[in-house]
Amino acid sequence: MPGDWLLLSGVLRRYQPRRGRPTRRRLTASHSNFEPRIIVNQTSTTGAWTGRLLGGRYEVREIIGRGGMADVYLGVDARLGRQVAIKVLKSTLSSDATFRNRFRLEAMSASKMSHPSIVRVFDAGDEENGPDGATPPGSTTPYIVMEHVDGHLLSDVMKRGALEERHVLKVADGVLTALEVSHKAGIVHRDIKPANIMITNDGSVKVMDFGIARAVSDATGNMEQTASILGTALYISPEQARGDEPDTRTDLYSLGVVMYELLTGTPPFNAESSVAIAFKHISSEPPSLAETAPHVSPDVRAIVETALKKDLDERFATAQAFRAALDDVANGRPPKLPLPGTRFRVEPVVTGSVPLATVDSTYRRPVEGFEIFESRGINQQSVPTLAIGLGAFLAVLLVVGIVLWVFTLNPATTSTNAVPQVPDLTSQSEAIATQTLSQLGLDPRVEYEASTTVPEGVVIRTIPGSGIRIAPGEPVRIIVSSGVETFALPDVRNIDLQEARTELESRGLVISQVVETYSPSLAEGIVMATTPEPDGAMRPGDTVVLTVSNGLVLVPDVVGLTVGEANPFLTGPSMQLSVRLEIATDCIGQTVKSQSLTPGEHPQRSEITLVYCGSVATEEPAP
């Protein structure tokens, strides 16, 4: 009906149908369910691609999953001889060249991530000339080759009802581990929900379909198709529903929704349509866990409520901070929550090594009806008494032998003159220090340490110090200066230029240039990018170039294009203009006759009126 809210390309907008035209049918929750991604233990069936060899390498076997976006087949990598899961896009999407390219790029970005908590993407490609009847003649069909996982989708596990609190912590910890890795790689998932989370047969948690949501939202402009592909709006964040650009905290909100549903058995927001659900995520507060799930501990309740904050700055700043709060609960400590009113600058996750799940093992004991979380420990066997006695006897013999050896030593062999002495190597180069110790029969071990006073490559000290006598072959640690300590370039994107300048100059960095450029959404003076990129190794005195938004967009000349070509371009992610169409009756061809905004610079989100030829050519009657 007129005035309904519609979820169009991920943006909540009010829909006003034109007079004389039927209104579009309302999307309900039943229309927006997305497919289970990789499903096992289900009746296998053959599909249109069964028996094909994709890319000259991947043998396609039976279907193991179906959905609105793709069919998932069991496959075999003929080169490596391993089982894989092959996701083949449906012909309705594969016919769009823009979508195919975006889909391939996002798949390859996800393939760069390798971690036990992430379903690996091994390969992606396009197959020409698909099966007869399944694809149009001469078309190309994209596919993704993924890790084949034996387990259960969390969405299937949830059908049993609410989970115990310790199981919810286990699931959340595994998802956050995956998000910590993806956020460090610069990838926001955008579609965290139970259908994208797997529980393997050994109890591990895996997250799948990184980057796919972005590919769909960027390449699909049809409202019904977008909603059906991306899936239910139950887990959408407020910023996604408003059409704002999501960041890493978007994934944390969606995980909060998943945790809420796992604890209570129902999602925090529900309604008859996806649009109504999305609107509730923007404007409504979820029912209190204290009422819907009184068995949940206050600490866990506080963590979930923090994740579900409407304001980005009131949520956990990073997946690492979220995991730290879970770890606090698992170890009996009060969780560390964001302070009210604190503004966070979101920075990429920094980890010195691959993060591992940290929830205490007491949360992984077997539970009736939920055996997939069973711990596979090994009971320690008792040591036989005979073995203990034999070990004690051998120890006594060893002590006696050492005593006899000491008393029979020749005094000349114990002279201190034969024991090398560590020389003073301070201020020597690394090469000279290493060579000197090797000539003395000692084992040099080089270590590096930052120093503002000792030049790079020069010895600071040795351990043991100079003058100490040690046995030949013993190790000596050589501490060598690595020069001034480097630090990671802070991420100052999406903040004001002056604030970014203050942050960088406080680190001793020099702003060498500020470059203004166009942006469809960032306000004037907001930093868009830095050169070098964030997290690059920097030293005090290094220079940084800042690229900031000028608050404008560069409107092109679309006169002569068809309305179908001009409209998506002007309303797309790179322009985001509000387009109003007017029909000219004095010309034909559906081409743009004139535009209200002249080509050139204009304020963001401006309204542009396109006058296009709307008359239909008619044939003259035969004489």
TITOR-488316 format. One record per residue (C-alpha): residue number from 1; y, x, z. Coordinates in steps of 0.02 Angstrom, whole numbers. Layout:
residues N
{NUM {Y X Z}},
...
END
This chain:
residues 623
{1 {0 0 0}},
{2 {180 61 -24}},
{3 {239 181 108}},
{4 {65 248 148}},
{5 {52 433 189}},
{6 {-54 532 66}},
{7 {-128 705 85}},
{8 {-75 780 -83}},
{9 {-124 961 -116}},
{10 {-129 993 70}},
{11 {47 919 101}},
{12 {76 756 194}},
{13 {193 651 87}},
{14 {246 469 80}},
{15 {177 382 -74}},
{16 {286 251 -161}},
{17 {194 175 -311}},
{18 {296 120 -459}},
{19 {313 -63 -501}},
{20 {192 -129 -627}},
{21 {61 4 -589}},
{22 {-91 -16 -477}},
{23 {-86 83 -315}},
{24 {-210 224 -295}},
{25 {-359 188 -186}},
{26 {-345 250 -9}},
{27 {-451 399 40}},
{28 {-564 364 185}},
{29 {-663 485 289}},
{30 {-818 445 189}},
{31 {-733 509 31}},
{32 {-684 675 105}},
{33 {-846 747 170}},
{34 {-882 919 97}},
{35 {-1054 986 61}},
{36 {-1164 1082 182}},
{37 {-1142 1258 115}},
{38 {-1308 1349 138}},
{39 {-1447 1237 199}},
{40 {-1626 1285 237}},
{41 {-1781 1191 287}},
{42 {-1741 1046 170}},
{43 {-1843 973 29}},
{44 {-1819 1084 -122}},
{45 {-1777 1010 -292}},
{46 {-1746 1083 -462}},
{47 {-1570 1078 -534}},
{48 {-1486 1101 -700}},
{49 {-1474 1289 -674}},
{50 {-1652 1315 -608}},
{51 {-1741 1447 -710}},
{52 {-1583 1529 -776}},
{53 {-1540 1714 -756}},
{54 {-1357 1733 -708}},
{55 {-1266 1893 -752}},
{56 {-1429 1967 -814}},
{57 {-1479 1992 -632}},
{58 {-1492 1836 -524}},
{59 {-1642 1720 -546}},
{60 {-1596 1540 -504}},
{61 {-1729 1438 -414}},
{62 {-1725 1271 -323}},
{63 {-1570 1182 -254}},
{64 {-1546 1203 -66}},
{65 {-1378 1115 -50}},
{66 {-1263 995 -142}},
{67 {-1081 950 -121}},
{68 {-920 894 -201}},
{69 {-873 1069 -257}},
{70 {-1036 1155 -301}},
{71 {-1224 1155 -298}},
{72 {-1309 1292 -196}},
{73 {-1469 1367 -264}},
{74 {-1596 1483 -188}},
{75 {-1599 1640 -294}},
{76 {-1674 1813 -309}},
{77 {-1579 1972 -348}},
{78 {-1696 2045 -481}},
{79 {-1620 2218 -460}},
{80 {-1639 2232 -271}},
{81 {-1781 2108 -248}},
{82 {-1695 2009 -108}},
{83 {-1666 1823 -84}},
{84 {-1487 1762 -107}},
{85 {-1394 1597 -107}},
{86 {-1303 1558 -270}},
{87 {-1159 1435 -269}},
{88 {-1128 1364 -443}},
{89 {-966 1267 -470}},
{90 {-978 1092 -541}},
{91 {-916 1064 -717}},
{92 {-770 955 -658}},
{93 {-692 1110 -578}},
{94 {-756 1247 -691}},
{95 {-659 1175 -838}},
{96 {-494 1225 -753}},
{97 {-452 1405 -801}},
{98 {-325 1423 -660}},
{99 {-453 1368 -532}},
{100 {-586 1483 -603}},
{101 {-473 1635 -589}},
{102 {-413 1592 -414}},
{103 {-591 1555 -358}},
{104 {-652 1723 -422}},
{105 {-510 1821 -340}},
{106 {-537 1738 -171}},
{107 {-725 1766 -181}},
{108 {-702 1950 -218}},
{109 {-577 1967 -75}},
{110 {-705 1892 43}},
{111 {-839 2010 -23}},
{112 {-744 2157 50}},
{113 {-785 2097 226}},
{114 {-949 2157 299}},
{115 {-994 2100 474}},
{116 {-1143 2014 558}},
{117 {-1034 1862 600}},
{118 {-984 1832 419}},
{119 {-1095 1766 280}},
{120 {-1082 1905 152}},
{121 {-1021 1876 -25}},
{122 {-1115 1997 -137}},
{123 {-1052 1954 -310}},
{124 {-958 1829 -416}},
{125 {-952 1797 -602}},
{126 {-941 1674 -745}},
{127 {-1089 1612 -846}},
{128 {-1060 1557 -1025}},
{129 {-1152 1415 -1112}},
{130 {-1223 1322 -964}},
{131 {-1370 1202 -968}},
{132 {-1363 1062 -1097}},
{133 {-1284 907 -1022}},
{134 {-1225 998 -865}},
{135 {-1075 1087 -940}},
{136 {-966 1059 -1094}},
{137 {-1018 1163 -1247}},
{138 {-939 1335 -1250}},
{139 {-874 1324 -1070}},
{140 {-891 1454 -932}},
{141 {-954 1412 -758}},
{142 {-905 1518 -605}},
{143 {-1035 1562 -475}},
{144 {-1040 1658 -311}},
{145 {-1189 1756 -246}},
{146 {-1200 1754 -57}},
{147 {-1312 1809 84}},
{148 {-1457 1688 110}},
{149 {-1462 1637 293}},
{150 {-1606 1551 384}},
{151 {-1533 1436 514}},
{152 {-1441 1274 547}},
{153 {-1265 1216 508}},
{154 {-1167 1181 665}},
{155 {-1126 1010 593}},
{156 {-1313 971 597}},
{157 {-1333 1039 774}},
{158 {-1188 929 832}},
{159 {-1281 772 780}},
{160 {-1379 790 941}},
{161 {-1218 757 1038}},
{162 {-1107 862 1148}},
{163 {-1160 1041 1188}},
{164 {-1164 1126 1355}},
{165 {-1010 1226 1399}},
{166 {-1101 1393 1391}},
{167 {-1163 1354 1215}},
{168 {-987 1308 1160}},
{169 {-925 1477 1224}},
{170 {-1063 1563 1127}},
{171 {-1015 1475 965}},
{172 {-828 1504 989}},
{173 {-856 1688 1028}},
{174 {-954 1712 867}},
{175 {-824 1621 762}},
{176 {-682 1722 839}},
{177 {-776 1882 804}},
{178 {-781 1834 620}},
{179 {-598 1783 621}},
{180 {-547 1945 703}},
{181 {-625 2039 556}},
{182 {-553 1924 422}},
{183 {-378 1923 495}},
{184 {-380 2113 500}},
{185 {-423 2106 314}},
{186 {-275 1991 284}},
{187 {-382 1836 249}},
{188 {-345 1669 333}},
{189 {-497 1554 323}},
{190 {-395 1390 318}},
{191 {-550 1280 333}},
{192 {-638 1316 500}},
{193 {-754 1170 535}},
{194 {-937 1143 586}},
{195 {-995 1135 404}},
{196 {-934 1314 382}},
{197 {-1020 1382 539}},
{198 {-1205 1426 545}},
{199 {-1320 1456 691}},
{200 {-1458 1572 633}},
{201 {-1638 1560 690}},
{202 {-1611 1706 809}},
{203 {-1459 1623 890}},
{204 {-1320 1718 802}},
{205 {-1162 1634 738}},
{206 {-1102 1658 559}},
{207 {-947 1593 470}},
{208 {-944 1562 282}},
{209 {-829 1515 137}},
{210 {-682 1631 174}},
{211 {-543 1609 47}},
{212 {-620 1459 -41}},
{213 {-498 1336 40}},
{214 {-350 1436 -25}},
{215 {-423 1439 -200}},
{216 {-440 1249 -199}},
{217 {-269 1210 -124}},
{218 {-180 1330 -244}},
{219 {-267 1272 -401}},
{220 {-295 1084 -379}},
{221 {-152 962 -398}},
{222 {-243 794 -395}},
{223 {-236 708 -226}},
{224 {-409 631 -226}},
{225 {-492 787 -294}},
{226 {-406 901 -169}},
{227 {-459 795 -21}},
{228 {-638 777 -81}},
{229 {-658 963 -114}},
{230 {-579 1032 44}},
{231 {-668 908 154}},
{232 {-627 807 307}},
{233 {-454 813 386}},
{234 {-531 811 561}},
{235 {-499 998 583}},
{236 {-335 1021 488}},
{237 {-191 1105 579}},
{238 {-18 1024 598}},
{239 {62 1157 487}},
{240 {-65 1126 349}},
{241 {-34 939 357}},
{242 {154 969 344}},
{243 {130 1083 193}},
{244 {188 1241 283}},
{245 {109 1409 244}},
{246 {-36 1436 366}},
{247 {-59 1599 460}},
{248 {-197 1669 571}},
{249 {-156 1548 712}},
{250 {-202 1404 595}},
{251 {-384 1456 607}},
{252 {-370 1461 798}},
{253 {-309 1280 801}},
{254 {-455 1223 694}},
{255 {-576 1314 809}},
{256 {-495 1223 956}},
{257 {-535 1058 869}},
{258 {-715 1115 844}},
{259 {-731 1165 1028}},
{260 {-659 997 1082}},
{261 {-788 904 978}},
{262 {-930 1015 1039}},
{263 {-882 979 1221}},
{264 {-852 792 1205}},
{265 {-961 739 1059}},
{266 {-810 666 967}},
{267 {-662 747 878}},
{268 {-490 738 961}},
{269 {-418 633 819}},
{270 {-503 502 711}},
{271 {-446 360 600}},
{272 {-498 259 449}},
{273 {-422 379 323}},
{274 {-398 565 305}},
{275 {-211 539 290}},
{276 {-202 447 456}},
{277 {-302 585 540}},
{278 {-186 719 469}},
{279 {-35 624 531}},
{280 {-109 618 706}},
{281 {-130 807 704}},
{282 {59 817 673}},
{283 {124 687 795}},
{284 {-7 640 926}},
{285 {-78 729 1077}},
{286 {-269 734 1093}},
{287 {-351 635 1234}},
{288 {-362 742 1390}},
{289 {-526 835 1413}},
{290 {-514 794 1598}},
{291 {-545 612 1549}},
{292 {-657 628 1396}},
{293 {-766 769 1468}},
{294 {-740 784 1657}},
{295 {-888 904 1669}},
{296 {-792 1039 1576}},
{297 {-725 1175 1690}},
{298 {-534 1185 1712}},
{299 {-528 1360 1635}},
{300 {-618 1307 1475}},
{301 {-512 1150 1468}},
{302 {-354 1256 1477}},
{303 {-416 1369 1336}},
{304 {-452 1222 1220}},
{305 {-285 1139 1260}},
{306 {-195 1303 1221}},
{307 {-283 1317 1053}},
{308 {-230 1137 1011}},
{309 {-44 1163 1039}},
{310 {64 1092 898}},
{311 {184 1240 908}},
{312 {112 1399 832}},
{313 {198 1508 963}},
{314 {114 1413 1106}},
{315 {-61 1452 1043}},
{316 {-156 1614 1064}},
{317 {-67 1747 962}},
{318 {-228 1822 890}},
{319 {-414 1793 882}},
{320 {-431 1945 995}},
{321 {-324 1861 1130}},
{322 {-428 1702 1112}},
{323 {-591 1801 1134}},
{324 {-518 1892 1284}},
{325 {-487 1724 1369}},
{326 {-669 1673 1336}},
{327 {-726 1840 1406}},
{328 {-624 1808 1563}},
{329 {-713 1642 1589}},
{330 {-884 1719 1556}},
{331 {-850 1851 1688}},
{332 {-780 1732 1818}},
{333 {-597 1781 1794}},
{334 {-450 1663 1763}},
{335 {-414 1664 1576}},
{336 {-254 1747 1515}},
{337 {-155 1611 1424}},
{338 {9 1626 1327}},
{339 {163 1605 1436}},
{340 {265 1448 1399}},
{341 {418 1483 1293}},
{342 {357 1653 1234}},
{343 {386 1689 1050}},
{344 {249 1789 965}},
{345 {260 1893 810}},
{346 {91 1877 728}},
{347 {20 2048 686}},
{348 {-143 2091 598}},
{349 {-291 2113 714}},
{350 {-318 2296 754}},
{351 {-490 2352 807}},
{352 {-550 2530 829}},
{353 {-725 2479 780}},
{354 {-820 2327 722}},
{355 {-799 2195 859}},
{356 {-955 2128 943}},
{357 {-985 1966 1038}},
{358 {-936 1988 1221}},
{359 {-990 1827 1307}},
{360 {-1099 1873 1454}},
{361 {-1286 1866 1427}},
{362 {-1301 1731 1561}},
{363 {-1230 1612 1432}},
{364 {-1381 1643 1319}},
{365 {-1525 1585 1427}},
{366 {-1646 1464 1344}},
{367 {-1603 1281 1362}},
{368 {-1718 1136 1327}},
{369 {-1683 1063 1156}},
{370 {-1575 1210 1103}},
{371 {-1697 1353 1081}},
{372 {-1594 1442 948}},
{373 {-1491 1519 1088}},
{374 {-1645 1592 1172}},
{375 {-1627 1772 1229}},
{376 {-1765 1885 1165}},
{377 {-1776 2008 1310}},
{378 {-1926 2119 1348}},
{379 {-2000 2114 1523}},
{380 {-2010 2285 1602}},
{381 {-2189 2336 1640}},
{382 {-2235 2423 1803}},
{383 {-2271 2610 1794}},
{384 {-2448 2656 1845}},
{385 {-2464 2747 2010}},
{386 {-2566 2887 1929}},
{387 {-2423 2927 1810}},
{388 {-2302 2942 1956}},
{389 {-2416 3062 2047}},
{390 {-2444 3169 1893}},
{391 {-2256 3181 1863}},
{392 {-2225 3239 2041}},
{393 {-2359 3374 2026}},
{394 {-2283 3442 1864}},
{395 {-2110 3446 1944}},
{396 {-2174 3553 2087}},
{397 {-2254 3676 1965}},
{398 {-2090 3689 1869}},
{399 {-1990 3731 2026}},
{400 {-2116 3866 2077}},
{401 {-2108 3943 1903}},
{402 {-1918 3952 1905}},
{403 {-1916 4036 2077}},
{404 {-2043 4169 2022}},
{405 {-1944 4203 1862}},
{406 {-1780 4230 1957}},
{407 {-1857 4355 2080}},
{408 {-1940 4457 1943}},
{409 {-1783 4477 1834}},
{410 {-1721 4652 1793}},
{411 {-1549 4673 1874}},
{412 {-1485 4751 1712}},
{413 {-1515 4591 1618}},
{414 {-1400 4494 1735}},
{415 {-1250 4606 1715}},
{416 {-1089 4508 1693}},
{417 {-1042 4626 1553}},
{418 {-1170 4537 1442}},
{419 {-1091 4366 1473}},
{420 {-950 4326 1350}},
{421 {-778 4283 1415}},
{422 {-671 4146 1337}},
{423 {-517 4232 1262}},
{424 {-339 4165 1265}},
{425 {-325 4072 1099}},
{426 {-162 3980 1135}},
{427 {-42 3979 986}},
{428 {-179 4041 869}},
{429 {-225 3946 710}},
{430 {-380 3838 707}},
{431 {-469 3955 586}},
{432 {-438 4112 691}},
{433 {-491 4026 853}},
{434 {-653 3962 775}},
{435 {-695 4132 701}},
{436 {-659 4224 865}},
{437 {-774 4113 969}},
{438 {-913 4123 839}},
{439 {-906 4314 843}},
{440 {-927 4307 1033}},
{441 {-1086 4204 1013}},
{442 {-1006 4043 1076}},
{443 {-1009 3870 996}},
{444 {-832 3815 945}},
{445 {-800 3626 951}},
{446 {-633 3576 874}},
{447 {-538 3424 939}},
{448 {-367 3361 888}},
{449 {-225 3302 998}},
{450 {-50 3243 953}},
{451 {93 3353 1013}},
{452 {282 3351 992}},
{453 {300 3536 1042}},
{454 {151 3627 963}},
{455 {150 3638 772}},
{456 {9 3552 677}},
{457 {-148 3660 660}},
{458 {-107 3773 809}},
{459 {-217 3786 965}},
{460 {-147 3701 1120}},
{461 {-283 3754 1244}},
{462 {-469 3781 1264}},
{463 {-597 3702 1380}},
{464 {-657 3805 1476}},
{465 {-493 3901 1490}},
{466 {-464 4084 1452}},
{467 {-547 4212 1566}},
{468 {-698 4102 1607}},
{469 {-869 4182 1574}},
{470 {-1003 4068 1502}},
{471 {-1178 4096 1432}},
{472 {-1199 4137 1247}},
{473 {-1217 3982 1138}},
{474 {-1122 3871 1258}},
{475 {-991 3755 1179}},
{476 {-805 3787 1195}},
{477 {-686 3644 1155}},
{478 {-536 3699 1051}},
{479 {-392 3575 1069}},
{480 {-288 3588 909}},
{481 {-119 3504 881}},
{482 {-119 3364 752}},
{483 {70 3362 752}},
{484 {181 3217 798}},
{485 {76 3063 839}},
{486 {69 2931 705}},
{487 {80 2745 736}},
{488 {43 2589 636}},
{489 {191 2512 544}},
{490 {229 2348 635}},
{491 {212 2187 537}},
{492 {391 2119 527}},
{493 {356 1990 394}},
{494 {417 1812 423}},
{495 {553 1865 547}},
{496 {741 1885 529}},
{497 {808 2042 445}},
{498 {910 2096 596}},
{499 {762 2072 714}},
{500 {651 2172 594}},
{501 {782 2310 583}},
{502 {792 2321 773}},
{503 {603 2329 789}},
{504 {581 2466 659}},
{505 {729 2572 716}},
{506 {665 2564 896}},
{507 {510 2655 830}},
{508 {619 2791 753}},
{509 {599 2726 575}},
{510 {738 2725 445}},
{511 {776 2571 338}},
{512 {810 2655 171}},
{513 {835 2498 67}},
{514 {844 2308 83}},
{515 {790 2215 -74}},
{516 {831 2031 -93}},
{517 {717 1921 -198}},
{518 {671 1740 -229}},
{519 {562 1636 -113}},
{520 {515 1452 -125}},
{521 {498 1427 63}},
{522 {564 1570 171}},
{523 {743 1550 230}},
{524 {879 1671 179}},
{525 {867 1837 271}},
{526 {683 1819 318}},
{527 {576 1973 282}},
{528 {445 1943 147}},
{529 {365 2115 131}},
{530 {380 2298 180}},
{531 {348 2461 88}},
{532 {235 2539 150}},
{533 {128 2389 195}},
{534 {99 2342 378}},
{535 {-23 2450 477}},
{536 {15 2604 371}},
{537 {21 2770 466}},
{538 {201 2814 509}},
{539 {296 2950 602}},
{540 {472 2944 675}},
{541 {597 2976 537}},
{542 {492 2897 399}},
{543 {580 2773 284}},
{544 {541 2589 256}},
{545 {597 2471 117}},
{546 {619 2288 168}},
{547 {604 2144 44}},
{548 {694 1988 108}},
{549 {717 1811 46}},
{550 {885 1764 -33}},
{551 {852 1580 2}},
{552 {849 1539 -183}},
{553 {726 1503 -321}},
{554 {743 1553 -503}},
{555 {730 1391 -603}},
{556 {661 1418 -779}},
{557 {705 1329 -939}},
{558 {570 1197 -966}},
{559 {653 1104 -1109}},
{560 {527 1087 -1249}},
{561 {376 1092 -1134}},
{562 {271 938 -1105}},
{563 {291 846 -941}},
{564 {113 893 -898}},
{565 {158 1078 -916}},
{566 {329 1075 -834}},
{567 {296 964 -683}},
{568 {154 1066 -602}},
{569 {250 1227 -631}},
{570 {410 1164 -547}},
{571 {317 1086 -399}},
{572 {190 1226 -379}},
{573 {182 1356 -240}},
{574 {299 1477 -328}},
{575 {441 1350 -352}},
{576 {415 1198 -238}},
{577 {554 1092 -316}},
{578 {567 904 -301}},
{579 {546 833 -476}},
{580 {614 664 -531}},
{581 {564 601 -704}},
{582 {667 493 -821}},
{583 {610 424 -988}},
{584 {712 445 -1147}},
{585 {677 310 -1275}},
{586 {759 396 -1423}},
{587 {623 526 -1452}},
{588 {436 543 -1447}},
{589 {309 675 -1396}},
{590 {309 677 -1205}},
{591 {414 837 -1209}},
{592 {559 877 -1091}},
{593 {724 835 -1176}},
{594 {841 898 -1039}},
{595 {842 957 -858}},
{596 {974 925 -724}},
{597 {969 1103 -654}},
{598 {1022 1239 -772}},
{599 {905 1388 -788}},
{600 {948 1515 -653}},
{601 {969 1526 -465}},
{602 {967 1368 -359}},
{603 {938 1328 -173}},
{604 {759 1308 -113}},
{605 {676 1136 -124}},
{606 {814 1071 -240}},
{607 {789 910 -337}},
{608 {779 925 -525}},
{609 {779 779 -646}},
{610 {679 797 -806}},
{611 {721 682 -951}},
{612 {571 673 -1065}},
{613 {530 586 -1228}},
{614 {434 430 -1189}},
{615 {432 329 -1348}},
{616 {269 306 -1442}},
{617 {263 334 -1630}},
{618 {220 178 -1729}},
{619 {153 170 -1905}},
{620 {256 82 -2036}},
{621 {166 -69 -2110}},
{622 {97 -41 -2283}},
{623 {206 -120 -2420}},
END
